[in-house]
Structure formats: C-alpha cells, structure tokens
Amino acid sequence: AARFLRDGAAVTAVLLADDLFEFHAVLLQRTGLPKIVRELLVVAPALWWLVRYVREIARTRWIILGFALAGFATSVGIDALGSESSLSLFGEDGAKLLAVLAFAQYLVLTTVDITRSTIRAATGASSAPSPSLGAAPGASSAVAAGGASATVGPAPV
C-alpha cells in the first residue's frame, strides 16, 4: 500500500507541476520534440501507475479516479480542436486542473481508507458498529446494553 500511495503522490506532483508551470508547453518545447511526444512524457507516469496498480485501484473509490480521467480527456479533446481563443484555453486548463484535483482527492481518500483499515487490523477492532452507537450521549456501553457488559466484535464461540 505504501508503494501504491507513494507512486500515486509522485504522479500527482508531476501532473500538478505540469499544469501550473506548463512544462510540456514551455520547458520541453526547447527540446524540439513534437507536441504529442512532450505531452506523452508528462502523461506516461500516470499511465504507468494505472497499469501497475490496476488491482489496488479496483479495491478503492475508483469512480473519483474515473472523473479525473474524464477531466484529462476533456482537456486533451479541447486542445485537439486547435482553437486558441481565451475561452478554449480556459476550458482546457480548467478541465486539466479539475482532473489533477480529482486525482489528488482520490489519493487523499484512498490514504484515509488504507489508514483506517490498517488501524482496524492492528487493534483487532471490528468494522461493525459498536453496540453503544445508538445510546444516549454520555451513556456507557454497559448502560446501553441494559446494565450487562457489552462486547464489541463477534460473540465468543
């Protein structure tokens, strides 16, 4: 899980830096590479991450990642139209920024989910709600269980 999150954070940093500083349009332009190759150099880490961690992604809130991919596709689609109007540039850059933010949100939520799961596994806590969940504020679990001691988790066998 640590590698998955670390590599995802690195991809986010590359995408965000490219969006903010336009590396593919400014810095990499000096290399003389065609525009499509420059864009692929920026997108390649994300594609590698998606392929490398497809199993892990399938166990997460992947729908947010889908929105990020849709934002990237929208940005590329607007760019492919070739219009240089300010509205077109706003749409392209806005879609890309929203995509990067969705990708970052995906990683934050996934990190929270993994952390909770790890803590639950380390403490042996059950994922089921505690019996005192519906009790009045300030009531102990013994009070919530009608005076008997309440246990959390499966009943002993």
N, C-alpha and C positions, 0 to 999 in steps of 0.2 A: 504494500500500500504506500509505503514511503517513496519508493521509486516512481510510482504512478503519479503521486501528487507533486513530487519534485520536478519531474519532467513536464507535467502539465503547467506548473508555475513558470518554467523556463519558456515554454511555448507562449504563454500569456505575455511574458515580458517582451519577447521578440515581436509579437503582433501589436502590442501596445506601443512599443518604441517605433515601429514602422508607421503606425497610424499617427503618432504625434510628430515625428520628425521626417516622415515620408522617405525613409531610406531607399525604398525601391525607385522612387522618382528623382531623388536628388543625389545621394551618395553613390548608389550603384549605377547611376546613369553615366558616371565618369568612366566606368569600366568598358563602355562601348557595347555591352551586351544588349540584345533585343529586349524590349519591354516585357514580353511574356516570360523570358528566362529570369529577369530580375524579380518579377512577381512570384515565380515558382520558387526562387531561392528563399523568399520570405515565408511562403506557404508550406514549403517542404517539411519543416519541423512539425507543423500541425498535422500534416498528412501522416508522417511517420508515427506520431503519438496516437492518432486514431487507429491506425493499423496495429501497432504494437500492443495497445491496451484494449482491444475490442471486447474481450471477455469481462474485464473490470468495468468498462463503460456500461455494458449491458446490465450490470447489477446496481447501477446508480440512477439518479434522476436524469436520464439521458434526454428527456424531452427539452430541457433547457439547453442542452448541447445542440439539439436539433434547431432551436431558434437561433443559436449563434451561427450555425452553418447556413441557415436561411438568410441571415444578415450579410454574411460574407458573399453568398451567391447573388444577393441583390446588389451589393456594391460592385461586384465584377460585372454583372449584367448592365448596370448603368454605365460603367466605364467602357464596356464594349460598344455601346451606342455611339461613342465618339463625340458627343456634344461637349463643348467647352463652356456652356452657359453657366452662370453662377448658380442657378437652381439645380442643374445637373451635378455640379461639383459638390454642392451642399448635400444632395441626396446620396451621392456616392460615399462621401466622407462620413456623413451621418449614419448611414447603414453600417459602414465598417466599424465605427466607434461603438454603436449599439451591439454589434456582434462581439467585439472584444469584451465589452462589459458583461454580456450574457455568458461568455466563456469564463470570465473571472467569477461571476456569480455561481456558475456550475461548480467551479473548483472550490469555492468557499463552502457551499452547501455540502459537497461531497466530503470535504475535510471534516466538517461538523459531524456528518453521519458516521464516518470512519472512526472519529474520536469517541463518539458515544458508544459505538459498537465495541471498541477496544476497552473502554472503561467498564462497560457492562460485562464483558468476558472476563476481565481481570478481577472484578469484585464478585462475580458469580450472581449478580443481580438478574432477576427475571425481566423479560421485556413486557410481561403482563403488568397491568396497573396494580398498585398496592391496594389491599382491602380497605384501607382508611381513606381512599381517594375521595369518596363521597361524604366523609364525615364532616361535622361542623368544624369551623376554624378553631384551632387550639385543642381539639379533642385528640387523644392518643389513639393508637391503633387498638389497644385493649378496650377502650371505651367504644370505639366504632364497632367492635366485634361483640358488643353486648357484655363486656366485663371479662370475657375469656381472652387469653393471649392470642394475638393474631400472628400468623407467619406469612412471610412473603415468599412466593415461589410455589413449586409443586408440593403437594402433600407427601409426607414420608410414606414409604412403602412398607 
